[in-house]
Amino acid sequence: MQNRFSDNFSGDISGSNSGISGFYNKTRTVGQGNQSWVLMGVLGLGLIGGIGSRLVYLQLNQGAKNRQVAENNRVRTVAKPPVRGNIYDRKGRLLAGNKLSHSIFIWPLATKRENWLKTRRRIAEILDLDEQMIQTKVAGVSINSTQRVRIVRDLSEAQITALREYGADKEGVDVDIESVRYYPGGQLAAHVLGYTGEMNDRELKKLRPQGYRLGDVTGKMGLESTLESRLRGEWGGTQVEVDGAGRLQQFLGQKVSKSGQDVTITIDLELQKVAEAALGTHKAAIVAMDPRNGEILAMASRPAFDPNSLSGRISPSVWKQLQGQDHPFVNRALSAFPPASTFKIVTTTAALESGKFKPDTILQTYASLRIGGFTFADWNHAGFGPLGFPGALKWSSDTFFYQVGQRVGGPTMIDWTRKYGYGKKTGIELPEEAKGLVADDTWKQLNYKTQWSIGDTINMSIGQGFLQATPLQVAGMFAVPANGGYHVQPHLVKDAEKREWRESMNLKPSTIATIRKGLREVVDGGTGAAMNTQTIPKAAGKSGTAEAPPGPSHVWFGSYAPLDKPEIVVVAFGEHTGGGGGKTAAPMVLKVMEAYFNGGKPLPITPEKDGKKSAAPKKRVDRR
């Protein structure tokens, strides 16, 4: 009984437990189902509220921004470069322009894929091209790219007509006009104008923030570089609508490109031609300037280069050929050399303005002088006897100016050298300009670990030693006595606002008169007698010959005319040409002067008050 009870109890308990367990399990399941729905509802409401608030934020706060982003993704511009501005000479004659060239482009975005094989084949037939060549070029960009792929340049009229008759423009093919930089004078004024070329990767990285693109052409040298922002213009193009996959939907319109500004410069084309011809085959330079306002009338340098050959990508063979022509890219008009005896104008100024010499001072000259333990010889190795400042300039006596430099002293000489504009850039609109060198004690100690000496001052007094100046700076020096004592700012771009380009140096009238008298005597029987002709009005000038071992000497000649009212300064420089300034450089100057005043023809002779006859300038159009 007991066992059976036990058994029955056990069974009852088990059954009871099972029932209780089932009850609890059943109760928990129902509760969990209700909680889940409630929880899901709460979460759903929260999500809907969050999404709604986000939509409100995006629509109200960010709506304009997001619409713009969507618009930018929907609308694309097929870029078209602007036409570069022209460069004209002072009389409106073209110096740098643009040559139009028809080219054919494939536009992958606008090409109908189902017709591409037919289009490609027809283009190949019309242009006599290999189909595979066309395919290779087009395959280089994405099928949805807005970038046009140039296939061929310089299409003939027959090819253009055939393409238009075929209606290629409806099949994603454009026949378009490209602008290529063109210099009608070839090498003429190449160092002034410079050249253009396609940007390299380094330049693109630097200029991309300014809106430049891969394949853009920019100024690489000369005015093309300096005036890049004015000449370049603004890009335009065709605006198109694309779908989410980037496929063309429709054309929306044109954004017209804006051409670059045209620029007029001070160069006289005909005078430039004469200046370049006068240099011949020498490594040399000529600067012609109006001393009244600093306008550059001509600037020539040899050897030169043809900028037309550099308008596109420069092949290695062309570049090697150019580099083999003795540095044709160097503008010698802006490169620094010892100014030699032309600098005696500055030495005379320092002497008379310092008060240590008077205009009527007379000094004995010698075959040589012993100064500071060194012997300094005169160029003729004999001396010229007693001379005043005009006579010393006339014969370019070295020993005269050695004595002047010794008494004036280095600091005063250096000070006046800098007042004349030496040792710093003139500020002309050409990036290749050198500033030259005006050495002093600080410079010498830094570079040679020794102090400035009396010998350095003696060498400086005749334009040699450490002193270096550009032909442009030397032209600026000659302008001072020519215009009555004003330092002018050389410039190439015509100033529409008629800005004042000169500044008084506050020289004594007697200083200017003494220098002008001496420079006239140079031409009237001195070292510049080659300029004393009837083909130009009376002129004044100064020669210079600088030793330049191991090669022949550098030579200089600077001049201005007419004597009474100068309107042109011409400086010629020859690098290692030898022969002396009066013999080699003066004839170069004369050719430019003749072209300026009378086209190289003899001037009419008019009687002077003292009974002598002189050349009178022919009436002509004012070259300012």
Disulfide bonds with the S-S distance in Angstrom:
none
